[in-house]
Amino acid sequence: MTGPTELPSLPDARLAGLLEEARALQPRTVALRRELHQHPELGLTLPRTQEAVVAELEGLPLEITRGTTTTSVTAVLRGGKPGPAVLLRGDMDALPLTEDTGVEFASDVPGVMHACGHDTHVAMLASAARLLSSHVEELAGSVVFMFQPGEEGHHGARHMIHEGVLDAAGTRVERALALHVHANLPSGLVTTRTGPVMAAADTFDIRVVGSGGHASMPYNAVDPIPAAAELVGALQTMVTRRIDVFDPAVVSVTRIAAGTTSNVIPESAELSGTIRTMSARTRALVHEELPKVCENVGAAHGCQVLTDIEPGYPPTVNSPEQAARVLQLAAEVLGADNVEPMPAPIMGAEDFSYVLQRVPGAFAFLGTCPSGTDPAQAAANHSNRVHYDEAALANGVAMYAAFALDALRG
């Protein structure tokens, strides 16, 4: 009699009921989400959000600390048996947008809205802390819950890392997971990929300096506007001729400003934009080449060009092992119909990248397109009309819990 030398692993019995447990917590998850949605806060200082998180975690067997450089919350759940530590992250800050959704719990803060779903992230993570607290004796190690302000351009993850979130359990976390809702994916679907999942995001400012004069006599001036116009095309040519097509970059000029009236050649022109890259190598190459292009185009027009590049978030790069494990866990906990490998990275950026530079882990998306809406036509993240299907949040709670239980097997 012959057969396979290795039998397939059996499903983990501890994971079997997680989705139902998460669904039982749905009223709490939704209530916290709506409270945060109605009272959004910006940046690194989120006092009301911090208080809401601490209140929701009250009574759970957690060691809770508040940030010193930002209004973060770190909560540690120590398992019933010794072992390593795993980190779960939820970001908390909103965006400077005026909401136009018409929901009954719409933002009551003028010009501020949870348009990227961070309110859902906080609610899912808090409910995951509650769910895992009921499984504490099954955990061989510790879970660090990272409630993070300032993801929207404020480097909040870096603040928390400097404050010690990665070592909050007394030992460096060995795995990490962040979930992010996605309004243009079917509700409940989990997707991620190995390697780069989101881009680095840097900004640039260019000042082209000539000498002003009367617009009827350009030969008596050094006009910066033709140089600025040529720069737009030259930067696109740089991308297509200097950057490996299989290690992509995006350079977009998003602002041009010059002059004050129709009959005066201005002294200077300004351009601003964004650089998106998927690797440290290509990021460094763009940073090197962009000033060269600007200087030489300017010289051809007799202009001086001053270039400033402001580094933003690095690429978000998943550990191959952890990304694959997230997809496997999603299939086991949510069902194969709710799992889809991510075909390509997204050129947006994420400051969970700072965590993944230091800890093997994964950043994954959770679909939240409302039922009956075509995902391709739904208002996207960062739209002031975006809607998130709250029914999908139970899937996120279950995934956070599954990742921790799987990492901390007894």
Disulfide bonds with the S-S distance in Angstrom:
none
